[in-house]
Amino acid sequence: MCQALSDAFRAVGGILVIGWAAVSPAAQWVWHFLNTNFSAALWGALVGALAARYIARNVEHRQRLRDEISGVNNAIALAVSITNTFVGMKRQHTLSMSRMYESTFHEYARVLRAPSQQGLVFEFITDFRVLQTPLTCIVELRQTILERVKSSIGAIHISVTLHQSIDSLGLVLDRLPQSIERLRAIPADGDRIIGYFGLKTPGGHIDSSYSDNISAIFSFVDDGIYFPMLLCEVLTAHGKKLAKEYGRNPPAVKTITYKEFEDPDLLPDRALYADFERIYRSPPPPEKPKTFRQRMAARWETLKPW
């Protein structure tokens, strides 16, 4: 048996020797070719081309990141401009209008709950200011985001919502003078206050056009403050992500904060925007919101027994 194994290995060795002898001339030719100057130049050119392609693609990628970060900074500047516009509008007009409207309603509700023995007499001041739609750079903002910050879906979503709010504010402001004229046509000692607050008349009729309009104005002005602020935060986070991908010495990304305001009422209640807070911020707001219209309705509920 040992002899048989020995013969078998000897036969295999013979086959290997014969196989190498057949392959050896080709291997020697390949080895000789790889050691020629032509082969060295060919491999050098190939490696150089691959390296040049890698460098060019890396430079192109970094340039794209630099351009997008620049677009992020431009969009942040435009968003800040829109925020300042609506903060100014709220400071000069809508904040005092909403405070007067609510305080007048609360006083009217108090009088109804405890009417005088000599009859119900209620004097109130109406604020019939006619406002103009503010000029904003919303078109430029959307164009900048769509063309230069295309990789941020959140920024696109928020900018579209902001644009819709600004357009809706313009429509409401255009309807406001008509509502004011209808109220002016009602005698001051008649049902004007009922139409002013959008309440039900003794005949069961309700005309809430004026109250609906000013409620929408307050809401859309808050939208014009909140959404650019949220957009700045989303853009800053996106810009920092791009800067991290950029690597060493990335372009600076603007960071905007709105923590210091002389009147905290200028900033909208984030709880009113729970869906956006849940998507773009964490944790979500703990409290359930109450809009201006909901607060007014809750106050009116106390008058039902009267």
Sequence and secondary structure as in RCSB ss.txt:
>XXXX:A:sequence
MCQALSDAFRAVGGILVIGWAAVSPAAQWVWHFLNTNFSAALWGALVGALAARYIARNVEHRQRLRDEISGVNNA
IALAVSITNTFVGMKRQHTLSMSRMYESTFHEYARVLRAPSQQGLVFEFITDFRVLQTPLTCIVELRQTILERVK
SSIGAIHISVTLHQSIDSLGLVLDRLPQSIERLRAIPADGDRIIGYFGLKTPGGHIDSSYSDNISAIFSFVDDGI
YFPMLLCEVLTAHGKKLAKEYGRNPPAVKTITYKEFEDPDLLPDRALYADFERIYRSPPPPEKPKTFRQRMAARW
ETLKPW
>XXXX:A:secstr
 HHHHHHHHHHHHHHHHHHHHHHHHHHHHHHHHHTSHHHHHHHHHHHHHHHHHHHHHHHHHHHHHHHHHHHHHHH
HHHHHHHHHHHHHHIIIIIHHHHHHHHHHHHHHHHHHHS  TT                   HHHHHHHHHHH T
T HHHHHHHHHHHHHHHHHHHHHHHHHHHHHHHHTS TTTTHHHHHHT B TTS B  HHHHHHHHHHHHHHHHH
HHHHHHHHHHHHHHHHHHHHH SS            S GGGS  GGGGHHHHHHHSSS  SS    HHHHHHHHH
HTTTT 
